[in-house]
Amino acid sequence: MTSLFFTRRGSGPPLVLLHGIGHHWRAWEPVLDQLAAHHDVIAVDLPGFGRSPLLPDDFAGMPSLVSALASFFTSLGLGRPHVAGNSLGGALALELAAAGHVASATALSPAGFASAGQLRYAVVVLTAHRLVSRLPTPVVRTVMRSSRLRSLAFGMLLSRPGRITLERCLADTAALRDGVAFRAVARASRGYAFSGAPTVPVTIGWGTRDLILRYRQAAVARRGLPHARHVDLPGCGHVPMSDDPDLVADLILATTGALPPPAGGL
């Protein structure tokens, strides 16, 4: 079992948070405190990202990642935790739900509902971001100190890039640069499509301004998971936790049952 790095806070039923490709646990910082008021929150670095090592076989396909996370749950004595994930993490949340490993799943702009062309586009955009992250550190720091250039650098990922701090920009850029599993995950994503049928509560939220896994893919998810709750995230980009933390926290807490769904839905 590969040891995964994680941060933990709060108390209550366990809730595991799963980030996207090239990111790290800090993707969830904007919502951690709100979630920790109701849950024992575990934000994890996926294998080969952040401070977590690669899987022993250096493979990062969906079955091996699901297996690694199920073992991680067991190692912490979590039983069947609630999970929430974004992008790659959203697909993992759905796969874990379909496999019966979790109590509920919230998936934010999940992978698994893109056409082959849409998926190629997403990988190309993220790969381009990774190439830029490999510029010399002094150059990256100079660029990120400019709020205008910072907004340009993160404008494909966030609809409100001006909200992200310089420190977070530098940390996220380093995580993308140093994510040793990036290429393996990108290769394994070719041809991937979610086809499971979870029986636990599932909510899928999609940013209406997502420029990576575009909003039109939400319609595919609606057809594929007709019994899930589908929620638009108005004005949010691909990483909605940063764009609208209150909306995302409420969405997750309504899915776990910690808060009742708002009258009329979200």
N, C-alpha and C positions, 0 to 999 in steps of 0.2 A: 504493500500500500504506500503510495506516494504521500508524503506529508505536505499538506496544503497550508499556506499562510492565511490567517484570517484575523479580523478584529471583531470584538464581541462587546456588546453593551445592552443594558436593559434587563428586564425580567418578564416572565410570562411564557406562553407557548412559543416554541422556537420558530424563527423565521430566517431562512437563508437567502442571501442576496447574491445574484450571479451577474457579472458584468459582460460586456461585449468583447469582440476580438480586438486585441491591442490595447485594452483598457486595464484597469486594476480595481481593487475594492473601493478606492476613493471615489469612483463614479457615483457611489451612493451617499457620500457625505452630506449633500443638501437635504436628505430625508432621514438620516439616521436617528436624530434626536426624536423626531415625531414618531417614528416606528418603535423606537426603544421605550417610549412611554407605555406601550401595550404589549411588547414582545421581547423575548430574549433574541436579539438580532445578531446574526453571524454573517458578516460581509467577507467573502472569501476571494482570494486570488486564484483564478482557474489555473490548471496545470500549464506551466510554460509561460505564464504571465505574472507581472508584478514580482512578488518574492517567492512564488511557488515554483518548484522544479518541474521539469518535464515528466511525463509519465515514463515508467521504466522502459517501455518499448519505443519511446520517442514518437508515438503515434497519437494524433489528436482528433481522430474521427469521432462521430457522435456516440457510437456504442461504448467506446473506451472512456469517453468523458462522462457518460451517464454512469458507467460502472464505478469510476473513480469517485464520483460524488456520492453514490449510494454507500460506498465503503467509508467515505468521510463522515456521512451521517451516523453510521454505525460506530465509528471510532469515537465520536463525541457523545454517543448515547442519546441521539436526538429522536429516535423513533422515526415517525413520519412527519417531518417539519412542514410548515408552509414554505413556499419558495416564491421569489419574484426575480425576474431576469429581464435583461435588455439585450436586444439583437441576438448574438450567439447565446447569451445567457437566457433570453426569452425562449429560444428553441429548446435549450436544455431544460428549462422549467416545464415546458410542455411534454418533452420526452419523459422526464421524471414522473410527471402526473400520469401519463399513459402507462408507465411501467408499474404504477402503484406504490411509488416510493415516497409520495408527499401527500399532505392533507389538503392543500389547495395550491393553485399556480396562478400568478399574475405575470403575463408576458407583455412587454413593452416593445413595440416594433420588432417582433420576433423574426428571425431567419426561418426559412422553410416554406415561404409562400410566394417566392419570387420565380419568375420565368428564368430560363437559362441566360437570356440576354440581360435581364435586370440584375441577376446575380453577378454576371461578369462585370457589369458597370459598377456595382457596389465594391467588388474586390479591387478593381482598378483605382477607384477613388481613394479607398483606404490605403492601398499600396503607395499611391502618390503621396499621401500624408506621411506615410512611414519614411519614404525617401527624404522628404523635407526634414523630418525629425532627426535625420542623421547628419545634418549640417553641423559644423563645429559648434561646440557648446557656447562659446562667446557670441557667435552669430545668432544662435537661437535666443540667447538672453537679450541681445540688443533688439531683435525683432519683437519679442514678447513684451518689452517695456513700453512699446507704443500701443496704446489702446486701439488705435485704428488698425494697425497691422495684426494685433491679437485677434480682433474681430474677423479680419480676413482669414486668418489661419484656422479659426474654429467655426467659420460661418457655414461650412457644409455639415457640421455635426450638431450645431446648436442654432436655434432660431434667435436666441438672445445672447450672443457670445460676449457682449459687454458685461454680463453679470459674473463671469468667471474671473477669479483673481489671478494676478501674475503668478503667484506661487502655485496655484492649481494648474495653470497653463504649463508651467515648466515641469511639474510632476507628471502630468498626463502625457506630455511630449516625450519625457524620458521613458515612461511605461510603454509607449508605442514603439520607441526605438529599441528597447531592450526586450521586447516580447519574443522570446526565442521560439515559441510555438506558432508565431504568426503564419509563416509560410506553410507549415503542415496543416494548420486549420483551414487556411485558404484553399489548399489543394483538396482537402477532404470535403469541402463544401460543394464542390462541383457535383451537380446532379442531386444534391440533397433536397428533399421535400418532406415536410412533416405529414405523416399519414396515420397517426395514432388516434385513439378514441378515449380520452380521459373520462373517468366517471366521477372525479372529485370536482369541487367548484373551480372554474377556470374563468379568468377575465383577460381579455386581450385589449390593450390600449394602443392606439396608433396616433402619432403626432401628425397633424394635418399639414405640417410644413417639413416633414421628414424628407431630406434630400439624398439619403443613402438607400434605405429600403422604403421606397416612396409610398405615399398614402394609398395609392390605388391597390396596393397589395392587401390592404385591410379587407377589401371585398372578397378576395380569394380566401382569406382566413374565415370570413363569415360563412362562406359556402362549405368550407372544409370542417368547420367546428360550429354547426348550427345551434348546439345546446350551450355553448359558452356565452358569457356576457361580453359584448363588443362595445367599446367606448372610444369615441373620438377625443383626442387631446388637442383642443383648439390652439393654434399658434405654436405648438411645440415641434421641435425638430427631432433628430434621431436619438438624442439622449435627453429625454423629457425631464429626468430628475433635476437637471440643472435649469431647464427652462421654466418649469412650474412645479416647484417642490411640494406645495400644498396640495395641488390637484393629484399628483402622483402618490403622495402619502395616503390621501383619503381613498384613492382607488385601491391600493394594496390592502389597507385596513378594512375596507368594505368586503374585499374578497376573503380575507382571513376570518371575518366575522367579528373582529374587534370593534368595528363601528357599523351601524346599520347603513345600508345604501341610502343615499339621499332620496327624498320623495321625487318621483319622476325619473330617477336614475342620474348618473353622472354625465 
